[in-house]
Amino acid sequence: MDHTADQRARLTRSAALASIALALALGGLKGWAVWRTGSTAMLGSLADTALDLVASLATLAGVWVASQPADESHRFGHGKAEALSAMFQVILMCFPAGRSPSAP
């Protein structure tokens, strides 16, 4: 892996870790707010933050796998892992969007 690719991998890993840390901090604050207030709106926001955390974890996994050097079974590297991670995130976003509150 050349210097530019290595630097990009470090930067994307740092961004994914920051996203995970922020989602955990927000989830903790929102969980506390739900416990203290019993607000269903805050509970919905907490669920959204939980989905954000799952997406951030998928991003970290994709970035980590993509940064692995080429090997015997992956001659051109593991770069497609980021694309698979992005597809997972799209699917993840479709689940809450696909249901309406009035659906039985």
C-alpha positions in Angstrom: 0.0 0.0 0.0 1.5 3.3 -1.0 1.8 6.3 1.3 -1.3 8.1 0.0 -3.5 5.0 0.4 -2.2 4.4 3.9 -2.9 8.0 4.9 -6.4 7.8 3.4 -7.1 4.5 5.3 -5.9 6.2 8.6 -8.1 9.2 8.0 -11.2 7.2 7.2 -10.7 4.9 10.2 -10.4 8.0 12.4 -13.6 9.4 10.9 -15.4 6.2 11.5 -14.2 5.9 15.1 -15.2 9.5 15.7 -18.7 8.8 14.4 -19.0 5.7 16.6 -17.9 7.7 19.7 -20.4 10.5 18.9 -23.2 8.0 18.4 -22.4 6.3 21.7 -22.3 9.6 23.5 -25.6 10.8 22.0 -27.1 7.4 22.7 -26.2 7.6 26.3 -27.6 11.1 26.6 -30.8 10.2 24.8 -31.1 7.0 26.9 -30.8 9.1 30.0 -33.4 11.6 28.7 -35.8 8.8 27.9 -35.4 7.3 31.4 -35.9 10.7 33.1 -38.8 12.0 31.0 -40.4 8.9 29.5 -40.7 10.9 26.2 -41.7 8.8 23.2 -40.2 11.4 20.9 -36.9 11.0 22.6 -37.2 7.2 22.4 -37.7 7.6 18.6 -34.6 9.8 18.4 -32.7 7.2 20.5 -33.7 4.5 18.0 -32.4 6.7 15.1 -29.1 7.1 17.0 -28.9 3.3 17.4 -29.2 2.9 13.6 -26.5 5.6 13.2 -24.3 3.5 15.5 -24.9 0.4 13.5 -24.1 2.2 10.3 -20.9 3.7 11.8 -19.8 0.2 12.9 -20.4 -1.1 9.4 -18.4 1.8 8.0 -15.5 1.0 10.3 -15.6 -2.7 9.3 -15.7 -1.8 5.6 -12.8 0.7 6.0 -10.8 -1.8 8.0 -11.2 -4.6 5.5 -10.6 -2.3 2.5 -7.3 -1.2 4.0 -5.9 -4.7 4.1 -3.2 -5.4 1.5 -3.8 -7.6 -1.4 -3.3 -11.3 -0.7 -3.4 -14.6 -2.6 -7.2 -14.8 -2.8 -7.6 -11.0 -3.3 -5.0 -10.0 -5.9 -6.3 -6.5 -6.4 -6.9 -5.8 -2.7 -10.0 -5.5 -0.6 -11.3 -2.1 -1.7 -14.8 -3.4 -2.6 -15.5 -3.8 1.2 -16.2 -0.1 1.4 -18.8 -0.4 -1.4 -20.4 -3.3 0.4 -20.5 -1.3 3.6 -22.2 1.5 1.8 -24.8 -0.9 0.3 -25.5 -2.2 3.8 -26.1 1.4 5.0 -28.6 2.0 2.2 -30.5 -1.1 3.1 -30.4 0.0 6.8 -31.9 3.4 5.8 -34.7 1.7 3.9 -36.1 -0.2 6.9 -37.3 2.8 8.9 -38.4 4.6 5.7 -40.4 1.7 4.4 -43.0 1.6 7.2 -45.6 4.2 7.8 -47.0 4.8 11.3 -50.5 4.0 10.1 -49.6 0.6 8.7 -51.2 -2.3 10.5 
